[in-house]
Amino acid sequence: MADRVTYLVLPGYESSGPEHWQTRWEEADPAAFRRVQQEDWDHPEPEAWVATVDAAVAAAAADGPVVLVAHSLGCATVARWVASAPAERTAVVRGALLVAPADIDNADVPELFGFRPVALEPFPFPAVVVNSPDDPWVTPERGRGFAEAWGAQYVETGPHGHLNSASGLGDWPEGRKLLAGL
């Protein structure tokens, strides 16, 4: 097994557009950052999304350790994957950056109801949950609750909304620093 880290980028509902920090990170280093392509970004199916993550982790593990870089529904997908993945698969994950984890349990979006309830099993690898105090998809209290359940560090940024393209984060250097800390 090689020593190169592969960063698997896990966007949320409707994916991450060209101005999203996830897309910018991929474009800046396409050899290291790989987007996990879901079959249907607009009508997510939990089992299919989890299976796609599992296959992506297995494929990336051939090159070395894996770090997960999830946003919004991608975070709930990671939590579901952790709850069902075999230990040998999760063992290749060095860490996870979980940004703006959508509170699916309280979201009034029918397309997302299949992800309820959000899995709350502890992660067997280091993780950081990053949240904004004015995120419309998750309150700081719920974000802290996710971090506690998952055994993750909790980091609250300034008021930037859902930490997506609309937040105007650009390349999001603060996020890069948190990723480097994993």
Summary of the structure (lengths in Angstrom):
residues: 182
radius of gyration: 14.7
end to end distance: 19.8
largest distance: 43.8
contacts: 598
relative contact order: 0.17
helix: 39%
strand: 16%
